[in-house]
């Protein structure tokens, strides 16, 4: 992961309303827009693009929402702000956070999964000839402390990896760049780009989601009381976020990228374009169940399968009712699929 550790005339308003219906959007309500706050889990970047796009191109407003995005960062804890009622929605990392909420009796619920695949990858040198996950075993693996207690436990359980081959990943690519016998964790949409720029070689990229680590990622999370008391607001936020992601991936995303660059000057047009291309190439957002059911799709079967894998790996306890951590009420409605290119 690259981490930098108007009022209008009446006739115009009527025309906009007509165009809103024609585009298939839910029109904005006549009354004041509902104010909504959404916290991300890191600084603004391409991996958050659909949410920023929905703000920048007016999609949230067409759904009757005035959305403020609150970026996260190394010294921010937006999930705690959600729990405390200071935010309405939060972008959680993956399904493991959903299970964690249940384990700790935190009244949060995941209402959509914007990424069908977790973007976690391992980068290796071309000379290492890594073509499948087992090929990583002879290499020294740079893994973050969060990775050690999560996905790497699954790699041990499923593929027999050993922690004796692991060294800490400190989000510094240099130890990997200078040693062909090392592989490094990262995000498919950022680290490969950074390494290629810094080292003048193109690393091999292995997406662990393609080998069975089937966590959902970039989930929209909210408090259970908001789901119970304001389901219409939750539905509109989910639907508009989905449409924002279709626009960001397949439409003119310049408005969303402009917002990202304003909030995070380390983001460049080249990196943002790389991130979008990587997410599309690897099916991070729009693949699997999302093809039929729309971006944001989740299924009980997928959740059950991932839960069983994490229990087998010793990451979560078998006695929790993980089903309490998510709901399918707001997804799988094929919202926005008309914005996917036909070819």
SULWOKA-V324879 format. One line per field, one symbol per residue. ss: DSSP state (h for helix, s for strand, l for the rest). phi: phi as a letter, one per 40 degrees, with the letter a starting at -180 (. if undefined). psi: psi as a letter, one per 30 degrees, with the letter a starting at -180 (. if undefined). A space follows every 10 residues. Layout:
ss = ???
phi = ???
psi = ???
//
This chain:
ss = lllllllllh hhhhhhhhhh hhllllllll lllssssssl lllllhhhhh hhhhhhllhh hhllssssss lllllllhhh hhhlllllss sssshhhhhh hhhllllsss ssssslllls sssslhhhll llhhhhllls ssslhhhhll hhhhhhhhhl llhhhsssll lllhhhhlll lsssssslll hhhhhhhhhl lllsssshhh hlllllssss ssshhhhhhl hhhhhhhhhh hhhhhhhhhh lllhhhhhhh hhhlllllhh hhhhhhhhhh hllllllllh hhhllslllh hhhhhhhhhh hhllllllll lhhhhsllll llllllhhhl lll
phi = .cbcd.dbcd cccccccccc cccgcccccc cdcccbbbcc bacdaccbdc cccccccgcd cccgbbcbcb ccicbbbccc ccdcgcbcaa cccacccccc ccdbfccbac babcbcbccc bbbbcdccfc baccccdccc bcbccccdcb ccccccccbg cbcccbbccb gbcddcdcbc cbbbcibdca ddccccccbg bcccbbcccc bhccccbfcc bacccccccb cccccccccc cccdcccccb bccccccccc cccbcccbdc cccccccccc dcgccbafcc cccgdgcabc ccccccdccc cccgcbcccc cccccaacdb bgbfcgcccc dcc
psi = kjji.kklle eeeeeeeeee eefglklkle akkkkkkjkl gllklffgee eeeeeeggee efggkjkkkj kalfglifee eeefgflelk jleafeeeee eeeghkhlkk fljfkfkkgk lkklkeffhj flefffeflk kjkleeeegc ffeeeeeefg lkffgklkkg gjfeeeefjf gkkklakfge eeeeeeeefg ljlkkjjfff gfihkllhkk klkeeeeefh eeeeeeeeee eeeeeeeeef ajgeeeeeee eefjffklee eeeeeeeeee egheeilbff eeflkfklle eeeeeeeeee eefgelkfgl ifffflkgeg ahggkffffk kf.
//
